[in-house]
Each structure stands twice: as C-alpha cells, then as structure tokens.
Amino acid sequence: MASWYNKVMEKTTVRIFPSLKKQVNIYTATNDLTLQYVLNEALRKYLQDQKKRSLVKKGSWVDSLDALDLGVEKYLLTRENLYKRDEDII
C-alpha cells in the first residue's frame, strides 16, 4: 500500500450484506477496480444526489433546476421550431 493513503484517507470498518459483498467483488474483478475505489465513488455519488435532492426541496422550483440534470439542448426553442418534428429541424 502506498504511504500517501495513510496521510489522505482514514481507515474504517464497514459491515455489508454478504450478497452485496459478492456483487461488489465480481464488479471489482471484472472492471479491474479496488473495493476501496468503488466504495469511495459510491459514497461520493450518494452524497451528491442527496445534496441535489435537498436543494430541490428547499428553494423555489426555478432554483432547483440548476441541481437537476436536464440533458443537453438539442436546438433553439423558437416559435418556428416548436411546431416542427425533431427530424425536420437541422
């Protein structure tokens, strides 16, 4: 183990269900990842999602739009484009 792990990360014990551990072991083996990496990423994503959900609940609905993934803009929403099919818009 690299020495920087001890300086940056904190060691802890986590109890997980055996079936979940088996799934994670399969996932890490097939994707050449470590259990540590998968758990850190899963926790980070979970906390980000919780933060987004709390923003949606607290602010006005307009403020919450920034917290949601609304995708990408396909084309300008003009009156002319509003009445066209997606295939007809260049």
ABEGO torsion letter per residue (X at the ends): XBAAAAAABBBBBBBBBAAAAAAAAAAAAAAGBBAAAAAAAAAAAAAAAAAAAAAAAABBAAAAAAABBAEBBABBBBAAAAABBAAABX
